[in-house]
Each structure stands twice: as structure tokens, then as C-alpha cells.
């Protein structure tokens, strides 16, 4: 099949979950013999090559603005797609729902991965939240099929809009990596640090994690991995800590990211909005024991392999101290449970199988209607 992916910042992934998803899915589809193109943004993807790991790259300009970046680029990508038809198109991000009917008008079936309930994110103003609410409804009308990656989001669309979406989970790799070059660079020792990974935006509670860790009694370190392009004020508050145990190495990808997940004492997950959070299942796949914010989306993923905490600094601080006191056997049980859940539910090859079946079904249905 000829497959196009639109709506992300592009690959190689260097931003967030949708970009990692686009890279993992597209490269695996290409390895299976499909002709895949991923649309990317020139303000984010800097490589000169026109292909990446067998995937064609179509880099187009955008408007570098918090509220216009995604919509402007997806609009331009859609216009390009209309003059360079493909067999099937996969859009990411519910905000892009409005564009998915245009390829359908020329006979190209579209699928839309809506992610979570973006309108609940604290970073958006009223206009953005209103757009996301409208886009929820458009997600049920404009694309040929809608994809949800968490059961809680699947239930939401079914109960509110009466729509049965295609549930396809996010994917993650399983197994630790043995190298530790990034740990050496950051002055870390295996098992002697806690790890947080996320865009540092209010709904991801980086400030909660920092302030909770300041209350702990441990001499272990906290590594805060991540950044955000439109949250300078919030990030400044997060990094204002004077606690020497807390490190801010910025965004880390590739092998360094895998090393940090593989060797941490525990992974701290404090995101409160969204569907399945990639960093959570990726850390679990590496066997990282997990402390997670008690939100229904996080319970769905990590409930059997981690320990939940309330949205409260003192509660999280007490849990971190508890993890510091755990012996190796207790940590090993949590580690093995986490890895087993990922291997069973979130294996990338099974995820790619599901997308292949979805695309084949959409193509078959479109061909039948045309006949």
C-alpha cells in the first residue's frame, strides 16, 4: 500500500509521543514493503535527506505559533496530499479532524488517531479548548475511521457520541539496554536515580514532581527529561529549584533515552490528561518500576505494575522515600510485572499488524463503494 502520515512534527522523532509513534509505525510499515511518506515541519526536522529508514520525508513550512503550528502545517500537508494521492492516509491529533474529509472527497480513505481529550490540557486558552471540543464532534464525522489508543478514550467517544472507534494501542519495545554512556555523562549510577520524562507543561505536573522530591530524605537523584516550545514561564518555575539532587538535561532521544529508562530506580509518571502516554509504557517496557499519578488513563496502563499517588506533594514525597527503602526483590517484582504487561499489550509488531488490517479494511470498503 501507499500510506501517508500527517499531523505530526515529523521524523526522526525529536519532540513527543506522536512523533515517536510516526517513526515507529512508518519505519515498520516500510520494512514490510509498503510505500510510506511522513509529512514533517521545516521548523522541527533539519535533516537534508529525503528518506529516513526506508520512509519518504515530505517537509513543508508552517507557522511557528502555539495555536497555529499544527493546523497550518496539516492544512498545507493535506493540500500537497491532494495533488500527490496515496492509497490511505493516517492523520494524528484530533485537532486535525476537519482536514480528513478532503482526501475522502477524491477517494482516499482516512483514519484519525485522536489521542486523548486535548481540551482538558491547562496550556490551552478558551478558543483552543473550544476548537478541540468541536474537533471531537468532527472526529466522528470527517474521517473514514477514528482510532483510539486507550480504552478510556474509546469508552468516552462511544458514550458521548455513540461512535465505535477502532481501538489500537500505542506500542513500546521490551527489554533493558546494557549500555550506560548517558548515565556516565550525567554523573549517574544505575539504580540510584528517579526518572521523569515528559513535555514540561502544567498538565504533566513537572512542578509537582520537583517540589515533592525536594521534600524527600534520599541522597538519590531525580532526572527531569523534557522541554516544551511554548511553556517558558512554567519551565522557569520548574527549574527554579536549588536542590542539587535534581538534574535537567533537556530532551533526550534514542539510545540515551533508552539507557535512562533501563537503569533508573523508578519512573515517575505525573501526567493527568490524555490517552496512553508513550513515555509510561516505554519505561515499563524497559522494566522500570513505576510510580504513577492516580488518573484513570494511567491506571489502565500501569495499574498492575506500579504504585499510584495522589496529586499531592507530600503523598508523592512519601512514596519516593518508600521506594528508596525497597529491597531488590520488591523492585524486581514490579519490574517484571511492568515488562510483562508491555510484552502482552503493547508490542510494536502487533500494533503494526492492527494498522495494516485497518488500512486494508478501509481500502476494501472504498473499492466496494466505487464498484
C-alpha positions, 0 to 999 in steps of 0.5 A: 500500500501507499500510506501517508502520515500527517499531523505530526512534527515529523521524523526522526522523532525529536519532540513527543509521543506522536512523533515517536509513534510516526517513526515507529509505525512508518519505519515498520510499515516500510520494512514490510514493503509498503510505500510510506511518506511522513509529512514533517515541519521545516521548523522541527526536522533539519535533516537534508535527506529525503528518506529516513529508514526506508520512509519518504520525508515530505517537509513543508513550512508552517507557522511557528505559533502555539495555536497555529503550528499544527493546523497550518502545517496539516492544512498545507500537508493535506493540500500537497496530499491532494495533488500527490494521492496515496492509497490511505492516509493516517492523520494524528491529533484530533485537532486535525479532524476537519482536514480528513474529509478532503482526501475522502472527497477524491477517494482516499480513505482516512483514519484519525488517531485522536489521542486523548481529550486535548481540551482538558490540557491547562496550556490551552486558552478558551478558543483552543479548548473550544476548537478541540471540543468541536474537533471531537464532534468532527472526529466522528464525522470527517474521517473514514475511521477514528482510532483510539489508543486507550480504552478510556478514550474509546469508552468516552467517544462511544458514550458521548457520541455513540461512535465505535472507534477502532481501538489500537494501542500505542506500542513500546519495545521490551527489554533493558539496554546494557549500555550506560554512556548517558548515565556516565555523562550525567554523573549517574549510577544505575539504580540510584536515580528517579526518572521523569520524562515528559513535555514540561507543561502544567498538565504533566505536573513537572512542578509537582514532581520537583517540589515533592522530591525536594521534600524527600530524605534520599541522597538519590537523584531525580532526572527531569527529561523534557522541554516544551516550545511554548511553556517558558514561564512554567519551565522557569518555575520548574527549574527554579529549584536549588536542590542539587539532587535534581538534574535537567538535561533537556530532551533526550532521544534514542539510545540515551533515552533508552539507557535512562529508562533501563537503569533508573530506580523508578519512573515517575509518571505525573501526567493527568490528561490524555490517552496512553502516554508513550513515555509510561509504557516505554519505561515499563517496557524497559522494566522500570518500576513505576510510580504513577499519578492516580488518573484513570488513563494511567491506571489502565496502563500501569495499574498492575505494575506500579504504585499510584499517588495522589496529586499531592506533594507530600503523598508523592514525597512519601512514596519516593522515600518508600521506594528508596527503602525497597529491597531488590526483590520488591523492585524486581517484582514490579519490574517484571510485572511492568515488562510483562504487561508491555510484552502482552499489550503493547508490542510494536509488531502487533500494533503494526499488524492492527494498522495494516488490517485497518488500512486494508479494511478501509481500502476494501470498503472504498473499492466496494463503494466505487464498484 
